[in-house]
Amino acid sequence: MEMKNITLRFGGVKAITDISFNIREGEIRAIIGPNGAGKSSMLNVISGFYIPQEGEVWYKGAPRPQMKPYEVAQQGIARTFQNIALFEGMSVLDNVMTGRLNHMKTGIFAQALWKGKAEKEEEANREQVEKVIDFLEIQHIRKTPVSRLPYGLKKRVELARALAAEPSLLLLDEPMAGMNVEEKEDMSRFILDVNDEFGTTIALIEHDMGVVMDLSDRVVVMDYGKKIGDGTPDEVRSNQDVIDAYLGVAHD
Ligand SMILES: Nc1ncnc2c1ncn2[C@@H]1O[C@H](COP(=O)(O)OP(=O)(O)OP(=O)(O)O)[C@@H](O)[C@H]1O
């Protein structure tokens, strides 16, 4: 995926100014930056939730036309949210199942006409869901309503739902926010395993520098809507603009 000269405005506020960067197939790419830098806005541009006023999003080698978020999802892009967005009253299993909605092609009428086809689809959906539930080690809570789960597990269920969609690009908005050290370690391991095992490309926003530097292949750094750094964790760590931004050095 390639972001080319993206500019995004909200009225008079420029959230993103002329930013370009790419996400290579199979990599873990982090977007970092101080509060209000424009990271969530950028993730929303990637997911098709915001349409930038300027610039182009290229996906799989071609410019992506203006699309609705569900159409972007159908192209294999799934995401999790900064604030957990699960159905609290529903079980873990049912929540993860909602991740398959994009794969449910057989409508109600078709189901009535071709029962066999619908059954096959249902089976494939169940299989993928069970695979993800096993992979993320949440079998023991599959029947539990999400509202009863501790925070760290809710975040894992959100990851499970996104993975159930079998995305080729997975967007994670602060996957470790609010977690304790142990939960962060678990989540890091799962993210690395997902990348390894399924070959899923991952773009994530994360505030915990230790986590970002350990997980990512490459990092984009934003500050005040601009890109100030882009490279491997080591390159970014030694970039003077990045150091200044994080130490809060005044802008000219
Ligand atoms: N829907 C919106 N309407 C108006 N302004 C917005 C909107 N979303 C973001 N902004 C503004 O755009 C800028 C970038 O915000 P954004 O949330 O993308 O930053 P961020 O880096 O994700 O911040 P944080 O780390 O605090 O989540 C901020 O000045 C913010 O106030």
The ligand as an ORCA input file, in Angstrom:
! r2SCAN-3c Opt
* xyz 0 1
  N     -13.209     14.455     13.307
  C     -12.420     15.516     13.529
  N     -12.871     16.769     13.414
  C     -12.070     17.847     13.626
  N     -10.762     17.752     13.951
  C     -10.249     16.505     14.091
  C     -11.033     15.326     13.886
  N     -10.232     14.235     14.095
  C      -9.023     14.720     14.405
  N      -9.018     16.083     14.406
  C      -7.856     16.953     14.672
  O      -6.799     16.520     13.852
  C      -5.570     16.508     14.552
  C      -4.970     15.099     14.553
  O      -5.755     14.229     15.353
  P      -5.559     12.651     15.450
  O      -6.616     12.121     16.351
  O      -5.436     12.083     14.104
  O      -4.142     12.572     16.181
  P      -3.445     11.361     16.935
  O      -2.009     11.455     16.593
  O      -4.139     10.100     16.614
  O      -3.670     11.729     18.452
  P      -3.751     10.786     19.765
  O      -2.417     10.164     19.929
  O      -4.065     11.767     20.840
  O      -4.849      9.790     19.518
  C      -5.862     17.054     15.943
  O      -5.576     18.440     15.929
  C      -7.338     16.795     16.100
  O      -7.904     17.752     16.961
*
